[in-house]
Amino acid sequence: MVDPLSGTVLLALAAIAAIGVAIIAIRIAIKLAIRVGIVAAIVLAALYATGFVGLPF
């Protein structure tokens, strides 16, 4: 059986691990979003330069 003190310690360690995983996931998501945004900007610029997209700039 788990005594209350070790249960609290395990709960705290689980919370720290969850926060760590969330931070890493957010960092990966930000990097991926930046890359997707850069690719989208390049594709849009190429489409605009070739005349496929008529954006009024």
VMD Tcl script that draws the C-alpha trace (Angstrom):
set ca {
  {0.00 0.00 0.00}
  {1.15 3.55 -0.70}
  {1.39 5.86 2.27}
  {0.09 9.44 1.84}
  {3.54 11.03 1.73}
  {4.90 8.88 -1.08}
  {1.56 9.23 -2.91}
  {1.94 13.01 -2.78}
  {5.52 12.77 -4.01}
  {4.45 10.53 -6.88}
  {1.65 12.93 -7.77}
  {4.08 15.86 -7.78}
  {6.53 13.95 -9.99}
  {3.71 13.05 -12.38}
  {2.67 16.71 -12.56}
  {6.25 17.81 -13.29}
  {6.55 15.17 -16.00}
  {3.25 16.27 -17.56}
  {4.36 19.90 -17.60}
  {7.67 18.89 -19.21}
  {5.91 16.91 -21.92}
  {3.53 19.81 -22.59}
  {6.41 22.28 -22.91}
  {8.26 20.03 -25.35}
  {5.08 19.47 -27.39}
  {4.42 23.21 -27.57}
  {8.00 23.90 -28.69}
  {7.71 21.27 -31.44}
  {4.33 22.68 -32.51}
  {5.75 26.20 -32.74}
  {8.69 25.04 -34.86}
  {6.33 23.12 -37.15}
  {3.97 26.10 -37.46}
  {6.85 28.39 -38.40}
  {8.05 25.97 -41.08}
  {4.55 25.54 -42.50}
  {4.10 29.31 -42.54}
  {7.36 29.83 -44.40}
  {6.45 27.19 -46.99}
  {2.97 28.72 -47.40}
  {4.48 32.18 -47.90}
  {6.89 30.86 -50.54}
  {4.11 29.01 -52.37}
  {1.84 32.06 -52.24}
  {4.65 34.30 -53.52}
  {5.33 31.88 -56.36}
  {1.65 31.73 -57.29}
  {1.43 35.52 -57.18}
  {4.57 35.92 -59.30}
  {3.23 33.53 -61.96}
  {-0.17 35.22 -62.02}
  {-2.32 32.40 -60.63}
  {-3.42 34.49 -57.63}
  {-4.72 37.98 -58.22}
  {-4.10 39.63 -54.87}
  {-4.54 43.42 -54.87}
  {-1.33 44.54 -53.18}
}
mol new
graphics top color blue
foreach p $ca { graphics top sphere $p radius 0.5 }
foreach p [lrange $ca 0 end-1] q [lrange $ca 1 end] { graphics top cylinder $p $q radius 0.2 }
display resetview
